[in-house]
Amino acid sequence: MLKILIVDDEVLERKALSKIISNSKKDVMVIGEAPNGRIAIEMADQYRPDIIFMDIKMPGIDGVQAVKEIKKFAPDIRFIMVSAFNTFEYAKEVMQQGVKEYILKPSRKEDILSSLQRVADEILLDRRKKEEQEELRKNLERAVSIAQKEWVSSLLLSRVQDISLEEWGQLLGVEITSAYIMLFFIQRPGEAELSTAEKEEWYQWLKKTLDLMKTEHEFMVGPLTENQVPVLCLCKKTVERTSFRTNAQKIIDHMFQLFQKKSFKGNLRITVGNPYNQAYELTKSYHEAMEALKTLLKKSGRSYLFSGKLGANESQSVSGVLKVEKQLLDAIRQGDMNQVLLLFNSYIKGLKDHNKLERNQLKKSFDEMFVLISRMLHELGIPYETTPVMDESWETEVALEKGKNYILEAARHVQVWRNNHAKGMLHMAKEFIEAHFAESITLEQVAEYVELSPYYFSKLFKDRFGMTFIDYLTELRIKQAKMMIVDQGKSLKEICYSVGYKDPNYFSRVFKKHTGLSPTEYRKAIIYE
């Protein structure tokens, strides 16, 4: 409901205007009357009306001066100027303040209500535009956050390499020379676990704090898994690679300083992998940070640790193991039991060649693999949390058997999920889209509804239905629009808004792309058939 303030030095004029507006059955409300410009300014400041009917010729502060003063602290208030004929020229001065509406005394009811309607429509249109802009801004922020999180997850799992550091730099508007992984870990002293709410509070703090530190780096925050969060640190060209350690140390020191000011019930630990200048190499940085974290957690007196640099031969050997590890994870994600078994044997052979079949080394390798599997299952929305605890006292053969059984069981869960649960989820997703296609629906909203990550939902949807989410949504909207166009009583703009579009020009382009005709041409073709 729009709030109206009436300003006039003649009490009868005020009362008459107030009565006409109040009886108009429009969605407006008269919230006050002012007899002069000075009181009008005070009431405008106190009540912040949407529209002011302002008399021009008043003793003391006149209407023109009052408009100027009110515009200083409330520029969005709209004015309808009220003037006697012989003072109409005097009103031109307020045109510089953006005033567009004038009515003459004595005012006809039709003129008053027509002027009010035009201003009210303008206000509502502006509000809708602002709401749409805010919604677009929020959707963009969510989209960027999701894209970053998914890309970090993909890097950690060695899953995709479809975007380079150079391309990320272009999106961010800076030149990126190298990148590395920084792992943040929180743990409560003793055996007590942090609650889900406590972890989420810490995660949100971490994202917000890193966002405020984007001076020498750009940060992409990965997903929270158990007690740890991987962060991809992109080094800008202005930071020489030789100063990587110095700049990383600044980040670490600042994070600990800010962390200590909070009341989190846990200890913060940070490890840093080495920098690389190619996206496909960043998996190494993650593994280095993971190894450093395992070492760090055994050192009670330290809170952060930089990874040591791998030698050339060791790096090549690690690369081969990581390649097989990636293939193994892909096979688990597909639920391919036979392929998982074959690749597990290749993985173990790679560890043997890399001298990691010692009991303690095997435990480290399996622990790392289990974290990756846990993260993958979590993204898929599969509730499988029985991660085994590898006992260092186990003989190698026992540890190998335990590890293999866990990995096969994880693959079996994925297989069952793909055969049953995912199909049901996608059916639910289609029903949700069909029920809400006329709204500002997003991929993220649908994915959240069926409890899948946006990345996996998008991929599964296309695999299952042969089209992307946006293509399916567009198909529904255009189908509905074609049905509504038959009704000549509906305007094309009304149809545009009714099927979920907010821009009639964009709606027209999409409609023509799918039908070969503009909405107007399509309507004419239907009529003259």
N, C-alpha and C positions, 0 to 999 in steps of 0.2 A: 504493500500500500504506500502510495506517494504522499508525503507530508507537504501541506500548503501553508504559507504565511501570507497574510493580507496586510498591506501597508497603505493607509490613506488617512489624511487629516480630517476627512468628513465621516462622522460616525455612521450616517445613513448609507453612504456608499460602501463602507466596510461591511455593514450588516447585510446589505442586499447582495453583495458579491459572495459573502460567506454562505448565504442561504442558497443561492443558485448552485454553487459548487457542491455543497453538502447534499442537495436534493438531486444531483445529477446521476446518481447510481454508478458513477465511475469509481475506479479503485483508488480513491484519494481521500484525504482527511485534512480538514482545516485544523491546524494545531495552535493557531494564535492570530491575534490582530495587533497591529502597531499603529499609533496615531501620528508618528513622525519618523524621520530618518534615523535619529539617534537611537530610539528604542528599537527600531528595526534592526540596526546593527547588533545591539545587545541580544535580541531574541534570536537572530540568525546564528550568532556565536553559541548560544545556549542550546537551541533545539535542532540546529542543522537541518532546516527544511530542504526538500528537493526542489520546490518551485516557490518563487515569491512574486505575488502580484504587487508591483511597486508603482505608486502614484508619483508623478514627476514633480509637480508643483506643490511643495509643502514648505511651511515656515521652518527656519533653522536649517538643518541639514536636509537638502532636497533629495529627490529620488536618484538623480544622476550621481551625486556625491556618495550616497548610501551604497549604490551598486559598486562603485570603485572600492570603497572600504571593505565591503563584504567579500568581493572577489580576491582580496589580498589573503584572507585566511580560509576561504571556502570557494575555490575556483570552479567547483563542479555544480554549484547551485545555478539553476536556470531562472531567468527573469522574464516576466511578462509586464511590459510597461503600460501604465494607464495614464492617458493624457487628454486634456481638453483640446479641441481643434486648434485654437489659437496658440497653443504651446507645443504643437507637434514638431515644429522645426527644432525646438530646444532639445528634443529627444535624440537627435542625430548623434550627439556626443557619446551616448552609451553604446552606439554601434561598435565603437572601438573596443568595448569590453565584451563583445560577442553576443550582445542582446539582439534577438531576431524578431521577437513578437511584440506587437503594439495593439492596443485596443483603445477606442475613443470613448470619452464620456459624452453623453450618457451611453452606457454600453448595452447592446442587445444581448439577450441570453444566448442566442446562437453564436454570436461572435466570441463571447467569453468561452463557451464550451468547445468551440472549434479550435481556438488558440490553445486552450488547455490540453486538448487531445493531441495536437501536433507536438507540443513540448513533452507531454508524457510519453508519446511514442519514441521521441528522440532519446529520452532518458533510458527507457527500457531497451532500446536498440544498443545504446552505448554499454549498458550493463551486461547485455548478452555477449557483446563482443569482448568485453573484459573477462567475463567468465570463460569464454572459449579460449582466449589467449592464455589465461591462467591454467586451464586444463591442458592445453597444448604444451605449456612449459613444464607442468608436472609430468605429463606423459613422456616428454623428451628426456627429462631427468631420469625417470624410471627406465626408459629404454637404454640410455647410456649406461646406467648402473648395471642393468642386466647384461648388456653386451660386454662390458668390461669383466664382470664376474664370470660369464660363460667363457670368455676368451682365456682368462687366467686358468679356469678349470681345464680347458682344452689343452693348454700348454703343459699343465702338471701331469696330465694323463697321456701326453705325446699323441694327442688325438688328431688335431688338425693344425695345419700351418697355412691357413688361407689368408692371412694378413701379415704384412711385414712390419718391422719397426718404422720403416719409412712411411708406410701408409697410416700407421697410428699417429705419427708425427704430423702428417697432413691434416688428419681429423682434428688434432689438438691445436694446430696452428703453430707448432714449434718443430725444430729439427732435432730428432732423436738420434744419438750416436751409439748408444749401447743400453743394456738393461740388465738387471739382476733380480733375484728373488730374496726378499727379507721375510723371515718367518717370525710371527708374533705368537707367543705361547703364554697362557695364564694358568696358574695352578695354586690351589689353596694348600698351605703347609699341612703336612700330615696326610692322613688317608681320606679326609673329607672331600667330597666332590662339590664343585660349584653347581648351583641350580641352573636350570635352563634360562630362567629370567636374569640371573646374574651374568651368565655368559652373553646373552643378547644385549644387555646394558653395556657390557664391556665392548662388544662388537660395534655397537652404534657409536660409542665414544671413539673407538679406534678410527672408524671411517671419517667422522667429523674432524678429528684432530689432524689426520693426514691431509684432509682437504684444505686445511688452513696453512699447510706447510709447502704448498706448491710454488716454490721459488726456484730451486735448482733442479728439482725432479718433478715428474708427473707420476702419480700413484694410481695403480689399478688394484683395488682391494678384492681378493678372492673370497670364496665362501667360508663361513665358520664351520669347521668340522671338529667335533669334540672340543678340545681346548685350544686349538690352534687356527691361525689365519695366515694364508700366504699372501704377500703383497708384492706385486710386480712394480719395481722402481725403474722408471724410464729416465735416463740421463739426457739432459738437454745439451746441445752443442756448446753452449756457453760454459759448460763444466767439462774440463779436460778429463779424459779417461784416467790419466795418471793420478788425479785427485779423487778418484772414486772412494777410496777408503776414508779420506778426510771428510768428505761430504756425508758418507754413510754414518760416520761417527757422530757428526753433528745431529743427524736425524735421531740416532739412538739416544744421545745425551738429552735431547729436547723431549723425546717421548718419555723417558724415565722421569724427567723433571715434572712434566705435566701429570704423569701417572701417580706420582707421590702425593699430588694435591687432591686426588680423588679418594674416595673411601671404598675402593674395590677390595673385596675379601680374598685376595690372592696375590701371588708374586708374578711379576712380569719377566719373561725371558725373551730375548731376541737373538736370532742367528742370521748370518748373511752369506749368501752364495756368491760366487765370483761373477763379474760382469761379462757379457757376451754381446757381440754386435749383430748377431743373426737370431731371428725368432726361434728357429728350430734348435738352437743351442741352449735355450733357456731351461729346458728340462734338466740339463746338467746342473744349472745353478740351483734349481729346486732340490735335486738330490744332494748337492753339497750342503745346502742349508739344513736339510733333514739330518744328514750325518753329523753336522755340527751341533744340532739340537740334542741328539742322543748323547753326544759327548758332554754337552753343557749340563744336562740334567743330572749327570753323575758328579758334577763339581759344585758342591753346595755354596762355595764362596763366590761364584761368578754369576752375572746376570745377562751377559751377552757374549757372543763368540763369532769371529769371522772364520769362514771356511779356508782351509789350506788349498793351494793351487795344485791340481793334478798334473803329473808329468805327461809327456806326449804319448808314451806307450800305454800308460794306465788309462789315459783319456780315450784312446782308441778302443781299448778293451771294454771300458765302461759303456762306450757308445754301442758296441755290439750287444751287450747285455740289455741295455735300454731298448734297443730295437725289438728284441724278442719279448721283453716285458710289455711293450706297447701292443704287440700282436696278441699276447696272452690276454691282456685286458680287453682288447677288442673282441676276442672270442668269448670271454666271460659275458661281455655286454650283449652279445648276440645269443647267448644261451647255447652255444655249440659245444656240447660235452666232448665229442670226439676230438675236435680241434684243440680244446682246452687241455686234454690229456697229452696230446702230441707236443704242444707248445710248452707245457710244464716240463716235460723231459728235456726239451731244448734249453729252457731257462736254467734248469739245474746244471746242465752241461756247461752253460756259459758261466755260471757261478763257480763251477769247479775249475774251469780254465782261468778264472780270475782269482783263484785261491780264496774263495769265500765259502768253502764247505767246512771250515772250522766251525765248531759249535757256536761260539759267540758271534762269528761273522754271519753264519747262516741265520741266526736269530735276528740280527739287524736287517738283513735283506728281506726276510719274511715279514718282520714288523712293518717295514716300509711298504711292501706290497699290500699288506692287509689294510693299511691306511688308505691307499689308493682305491682298493676295492670297496672299502667302507664309504668313501666319498662318492664313488660311482653309484652304489646302491642307494645312497641317500638322495642323489640327484634324480634317480629313476623313481623314487618314492616307494622303494621296496623295504619293508620293515624287517630287516635281517641284521640283528645287532650282536650275534654270538661270535664276536671276534676272538679267536683263540689266544691264550697267553702262552708264548713260547718259553719254556723253561730251559735255562742254560745248562741244566744238569742232564737234559735228555741226550741220549746218544744221537749221532747224526741221522741214522736210519729212522729212528722214532720221530725226530723233528721233521724229516722229509715226508713221512707218511701223514703226520698231523697236518702239515701245510697243504699237501695235495688234497686231503679229504676236505679241508675248509674251502679251498678254491673250487673243487668240484661241486660242493654243496651250494656255494654262492652262484655258480653257473646254473645249477638246477633251479634255484629260486628265480633267476632271471628267465629261464626257459618257461617255467610255469606262469610267471607274470606276463610274459609276452603272449602266451597262448590263451590266457584267460583274462587276467586283470586289465591289461592294456586295451584289449578290445572293448571291454565294458566301459573303461574310462573314456575312450574315444567316442563311444555311442553317447555317453553323458555329455561330452563336450559338444557334439552336434546338436543335441537337444537344447543345450544352453544357448548356443549361437542362434538357433532358430527362434528361441523365445526372446532374445535380446538384440537381434540384429539391427533394430531401429534405434538403438541407443549408441552412445559413444563407447562401443565395446572394443577391447584391445586383446591382443594375444596373451599378454600377461594376466589379464583378468580370467580368461578362460582356463589358462594353465593352472592358475591358483585354485580355481573352482574344482578341478579334477585332481589337484594335489600332485602335479608334475612340474618339473622345472620347465621354463619357457623353451629352452633349447631342445629338450627331448620331446616335449609336446609338439613343437613345430615339425620336427623330423618324423615322429610317429604318425602325425596327422597326414603329412604328404605321402608317406609310404603306404598308409592304409587307404586313403581316398583318392590318391593321384592328383591332388591339387593342394596348393598352399592354403593356410588359414585365411589370408586376405582375399585370395581368389574365390574361396567358398563364400565368404561374407559378402563380397561384391555380387556374386551370382544371386544370392538370396535377395539382396537389396534391389537389383535391377529387375528381377522377376516380380517383386512386389510393386515396383514403380510401374511396370508395364500393365499390371492389372488395374492400378489406380488411375492411370492416364485415360482409360476408357471413360471414366466419370468426368464429364466436362464441367461439372460444378466445382471441381477441385482445381486450384491454380497450380502451376508447375512448381512455384516456390513452396507451396504447402506440401506437395508431394515430396519434394527434395528433403524437407525437414522430417517428414513422416517416415522416411525409410532410412534415416540415420546420417544424412549428409547435412553439413552446416553451410556449405558454400554452393549456391545454385549454379555458378559457372563451372565449378569442379564436377558437380553432379551431371551437368550437361555433357561435359567431355567424356566422363566415364560411361554414360549412357550411350553416347554415339560410338564409342570404341567397341561396346559389346553388341550393339544392334545395327550399327551402320547408319543410323538416323539420329538426329537430335531429338529431344523430348517433344518439341513443337512439331517437327516433321513427322514423328511417329504418331502423334495425336491426329494430325491431318490425314495421314495414311489410313488410320483406323476408321475415321469418320466417313471417308469417301470410298471405303471398300464396298 
